[in-house]
Each structure stands twice: as structure tokens, then as C-alpha cells.
Amino acid sequence: MSNNLDFIISDLRLSEAQFYDSNKILVDNESSTFNGLFHKNIQEIYNTIIIQFNNSISDFQKEVLANLFDSFSYISKEIDPLRLNFKFAFNEDEELIIYRKTENSIVNLIIHPYDDIAVSIIKKNGEKKLQFFQINDDLEKISLLFFSF
């Protein structure tokens, strides 16, 4: 996802052209991020977060986000694309929060601005769980934990 910012800037500039249609761009078939509908949706969500919070999120959050979305792409391709139903927010504490609601719980993936990542699970029965991770921890494992509920 290293070229995403360049792609976004180019897309924004080209979108001002009268006959430009971003849906008709030819994309290299070797790109794992753009293979299939769900991969494109993952890329679009990533781009939306970067554009919406670009002036607010830290370099650490951008790095974690890029790596997490690589894992999300893997999950959508190899496991279950329908699990990739989540929302995101940026709170007053400068934490980027990716969250999803299920029938039995609310799961939050919290990316702190400078040092760590947390996964919060709040079940409808009142049970709560909070786990902290570092950047060098397995982000695919964190992604799977986030989508396992």
C-alpha cells in the first residue's frame, strides 16, 4: 500500500477532468490489493480513512493501518469476505478506531497514536475483554481476532 497516497492524489486531480471515470482505470492484475470486488472495497475503505483523517493520524497509525489492511485483504480473499463489515472513527484522544457490531458483541480495534494497538471485545452478556499489542506483534493474528466475533 506504499503507493496509495500517490494514487489518491492522482485520482483527486484526475477527478476534476470532465471525462474522467475512476471506475475505468486499468489496474495491474499482479496487485493483490485490487484482485476482486472485496479487495477493491478494502482498498477504497483504506483510501477513505487516509483521506478523511490525513491531517490527524500519526505516522505510526498510518503504518499500522496499511499493514492491517493487507491482512484484511487476505481475510477477504482466503476466509470470508462477508466478515469485512466494519466502520471507523477518530476520537478525541487521537485514537483511530475500527469497529464492528455482531449479534453478540461489539469489537473495537484501537490504534493509539504512537505506541500500541488494542482490541476491545464487549459482549451483550456484559463480558468484557481488552488486549494490547505492539507494532511488532503479528497483525494478521490481530486482524483474525478482530473478525472472529
N, C-alpha and C positions, 0 to 999 in steps of 0.2 A: 504494500500500500504506500510505498515511498513516493510514487508519482501522483497520488491523489490530489494534493494541493495544486500541482501544475494542471491536472485535468480540470479541476473545479474552476480555476482562474480562466483557462481557455474556454470552458463551457459557458461561463458567465459572459465573457467578451463576445463569443460567437452568438450567444442567445440574443444579442442586440441586433444582429443581422436579420433582415426581413424574411429571408427564405431558409433560415437555419432550423433544422429539426434534430434535436439531440437523440431522438429515438432511431435515427437512421445512420448513426455513426458506425463504421465498421470497426470491430474490435478483434484483436489478435486472439485466435482460438486457443493459443497456448496459455492464456491467462486464466488461472484457477479462480480468480475472484469473479470473473464475468461469465463463467460457464453456467448456463441455465437461468431460469427465471428467478429462483430464490437467491442465487448468488448475486444477481444484479440488484435484487431488492436489498440484500445485505450491504452491498456497495452504496446504494442510494441512501440507506439509513446512516451509514458511516459518514458519507459526504454531508448529509443534513446536519448531523451533530457537529462536525468540524466547522461548517459554515455558520450555524446558529450560535455556537459558543466560542468561536475562534479567538476572540479578544479576552475571554475569561479563563479558558482552560490552560493548565500548565503544560510544559513540555513532557513532564512525567505522565500526565493524564493522556496526552496525545500518543505517547509511546505505548502505554498500556492498552489504550483503545484500539490502536492499529493491530496489536498482537491478539487481542481478544476477538476482533472481527475476523481475523484469519481463522481462529478456532471456530467462530460461528459459521463461517463458510464451510468448514469441514463437517460440522454437525448437520448443516442443511443438506449437504451432498451425500454423506455417508449414513446418517442416522435417521432423522425425521425433520423435514423442512417445516412441518406444521408446528413444531415446538418453538420456532423462532418468532413468537408473538410476544413482543415486549415494547415498553415505552421508555423514555429517558427524560431526565430533568437535571437542572443545575441548581443546587440550593445555596442559601446564604453563607454557608461555611465553605464555599468554593469546592464542594464535592460534586462530582459527576455521578449521577445515579441512573443505573439501568434497572428497570423493574418489570416484573410480570406478575399477574394475578392468575391463580388457578382456582379450581373448585375448592381446594382445601387450604390454600396458603397464599401469602404474598412473599415474593422472593426479591430481594434487593441486592444488586451488585454495586458496591460503592467504591469509587475510585477517588481516594484522597488526593489533594493537590501535589504532595511532594514525596510521600514515602511508602504508602501501602494500599492494599485493596481489602475490602471486607465483603463478605456475603452474609446477609441477614435473612433469616427464614422465620416468618411469623405464621403459625398455623391457626386455623379457625378455632381449634380447641384450646387456644391460649399458650401452647408450647412455643418457646422462642429459642432461636439458636443464632449465634454470631461467631463467625470465624474470620480471622485476619490472615492475610497472605502478603508476601513480599514480591517484588518485581521478578526475582529470580526463581520463584515458585512456578510450577507447571500451569500455565494459563489455560491449557486445554482441560486440565483437571478442574480448574475453577469454572470454566465455561460449562462443563458437564454437570458440575454441582448446581450451577445456576439453573440449568434446564431440566434437572432431574425431578423437580417437584411440579 
